[in-house]
Amino acid sequence: MNGDDEQLLRGRVYGHDHDDPGPRPDRRYAQLVGGPLDGLLLDITDRAEGAPAAGVPLRTELGRYGIGGRAIYTPRPGDRTRLDWSGDIP
């Protein structure tokens, strides 16, 4: 991924349609930090405690395993609004 690709991802919501990729004011988000999804936002509105307590596998073709692979993001200790990349899985 090059710098242009990274700019396109910043501020977009993971899993949203390309025609409407931005965050919505009535939703809560955690920022994905590092790895192939760096800069994307993950919608955590429907989670009672906010960000998940354990790692979340998110599908992406940008990671080590390409199409069908997943990137694992885990909550940052002390800051549940950020999820740090911890690796890729097939």
N, C-alpha and C positions, 0 to 999 in steps of 0.2 A: 504494500500500500504506500502511495506517495503522499506528499504534503497536500495536494489538491483533494485526494480522497478523504484525508483526515478532516479538512475544512468542511467538506460536505456532510460529514457525520456529526460534527459538533452542534449541540442544541436540538438534535432530532430525538424523537422518542422511539426506543427499540420496539419493533413490530408494527409501527404505524405506517399507513399508506404513504407513498412518495408524494402524493398530491397534497397531503395535509400532515407533514412530519413534525410540526412543532408541538410544544407543550400547551396544555389547556389550563386556564386559570382555576378551574374547579377540581383539579387533580393534584396529587402529591407525587413527587419523583425523587429517585435517588440517582446520583451521577455514577456512571461506570468509569473507572479510572484504570488506565493501563490496558495492555493487550489489544486484541483486534477490534474491540468495540469502544475504545477510549473516547470519551466525550459524549457518548449517547446517554440518554436518560431512560430509566426504567420506571414504569408506572407502578407505584406501591400504594395507591389509594385504597384498594380493597384489602390490604393487609392490616390487621388490627394493631400490630405493634410497629408498623412502618416497614422498614427494610427487613428481609428475612434474617433469621438467626444463624442459619447455616448457608453453605455455598449454593448458588443458583446456576444450573447449567443452561446457557443460552445458545440456541442454534446460530451458527454463522459459517459462511463459506470463506471468511477472511482469516480464519485461524490456521493452525498447524496442519489440521486434517482435511481442510477444504470442505467441499460440499458434504453436508451431513455431520460435520464436526460441531463440537460445542466448546464454548469458552466458559470457564467457571469463575464466578465473581462472588466474593465473600464480604460481609459487612466489615467496615473499618472499625476497630475498637474505639469506642468513645464518639463516633460520628456515624450514625446510622443513615445519613443522607449521602454517603459515598460507599460504593462497593468496589473493592480492589480486585484486579485480575489475579488469579492464582494458578492458571494454567489452562491447557486445552485437553480435551478428551475426544476420542473418536465417536 
